[in-house]
Amino acid sequence: MELGQELKKAGLNSSEITVYLFLLTKGFTSPPEIARGTGIARTNCYNVLKSLEGKNLVERQIQGKRHVYLSTDPQALVGILERRARALSSALPDLRALHKVSKNKPSIRFFDGFEQLKELYYTTASADEIVAIGSTKKLAEASTDFFEEYQKKLKKNSVVFRDILSYVSKDAIPITRGILGGLYEYRLLPEARGEIPTDILIWDDNVALISLDQPIFGTMITSPSLALTFRVVFNIIWNALPQNHSGNL
């Protein structure tokens, strides 16, 4: 067993561990002797001993005109862990309250330029399902290689993808279906609606708003309530469109 690593888990730093292990093998020892035996500077040694004394891991006595130190029973380490556990238990309600506030607080990230947008798209690849509204034509025009690479990553992770597409994106559908197969479903917006120069992605608790026209940029919002709202809107549009061919809204 690596004693140093175990003592770190008990909350001791490296200097405290060095001094404590040294004292376990000695009797009463003075700070200068401890400094020489451990290689820790004497001035720092006093601070370490004071800290260990506060943790009940060493005891101090006076012999003549000098202070000497002795390690206490290692059972005291259990006391440290028990005190830490009690302190954490006492703080747990407040910590949970902070976690709840943080969890419900939305976060926003910005992505500038196509290279950063790639990072945004790849972020979605760990989802179980992605729903999207936009233009695969625009994305494919920006980079055919990335367009196919991204979909291969979705395929590898078995991500279900439902897509509401601009009508002019229909030419890119065979590529996507060829890669994703049964994981991919799509609906086309009516031709009269024209092109959509943007992409909206919804997955987990996230919504990404992406502009594929110059200047290219994206915004990722993490918010359960916003993701739910966008998903509801997506499903309303999805259910209003005929399957796999254009329709009228």
PyMOL commands that set and color helices and strands:
alter all, ss='L'
color gray80, all
select helices_A, chain A and resi 3-9+14-24+31-38+42-54+76-104+114-126+136-142+144-156+167-183+191-193+224-240
alter helices_A, ss='H'
color red, helices_A
select strands_A, chain A and resi 58-63+66-71+107-112+129-134+160-165+184-188+198-203+206-211+217-222
alter strands_A, ss='S'
color yellow, strands_A
deselect
rebuild
show_as cartoon
